[in-house]
Amino acid sequence: MNILENIARTLKLSVVLSVMLVFIGLAAGYTGYPLGDDVIWLAVLVIILSPFAGVIAATVSLALEKDRRWAVVGLTLIIVSIIGMTIAWIR
């Protein structure tokens, strides 16, 4: 499987999941279920994290193709992103 296909599939799945969560959240809110807003915020979080999921998909594809140099670059990007998210979460 192609690296671009893996990234595209990951991003498409993120969008589909996010849209489904938005509809579920809207339906829950419309029926008076108190967690409807939380589900919609989860949908926003999925969209925000979708590029990160694309980087993970690319890194896994590169590792499977035995392209070590770019897999290490991807892994470094993942580590730096996780550190940044952790720092942002703490503050």
N, C-alpha and C positions, 0 to 999 in steps of 0.2 A: 504494500500500500504506500502511496505517495505521501510525503510530509505535508504537502499543501492540502491534500484530501483529508488528512487527519485534523489539521487545524480548522478547515472549513466545517467538517462534521462537528467538531467540538463547539465552535461558535454557533452553528445552527441549533444544536441541542440546547445551548444556553439560552438562546432567544426563545425557542419553543417552551422550555421550562419556565422562563420568566413570564411569558404571555399566559401560560396556563395558571401560574400562581396569581397573576393579576385578576384573571377571571374568577378564580376561586375566592380571592379576597373580596372582590366586588360582590359576588353572590353572597358570601358570608356576611358582609356588611349590610347588604340590602335586606337580608333575613333577620338582622338584629344580632347576629353572632358577634360577641365582643372582640374576637381576635382577627376580624377582617382587615383592619389597618396593619396589624403585624404581618399578615400574609403578603400584603401589598409591599410593605417595606422589605420583606424577604425577596420578592421579585426584583426590586430595585438593586438589592445586594447581589443577586445572581447576575444581573446585567453588568454591574460594576466589576465583578470578579471574572467575567467571561474572557477578557484579554489575558488575565493571569492563567486561566485554564488553557487558553491557546498556547501560551508559552510552555506550559507543562506538556501538552500534547506534542509540540514541536521537539522538546527535549527528549521525550520518550522515543519519538520516531527517529531522531538523530542517533540516540543510543542503540536502538535496534538495528539501524543501518551501519553501526560501528564507525560513525563519524565522530571520533573522540573529541577532536578540537572543538567543534561546534556544540557537542553535547555538554562539554565542560563550560562553555560560554552560557548555554541555557541554564545549566545547574547554578552557575554563579548568579545569573539574573534572578532565578527563583529564590536563592538564599538572600540576596540583597533585598528583594521585594518582601520576603517574610520578615526580615529584620525591620524594614521600614514600616510595615503594617503593625508589627508588635509595638514599636515605639509610638506610633500614632494611637494605638489602642490604649496604651498605658497613660498617655498624657490626656 
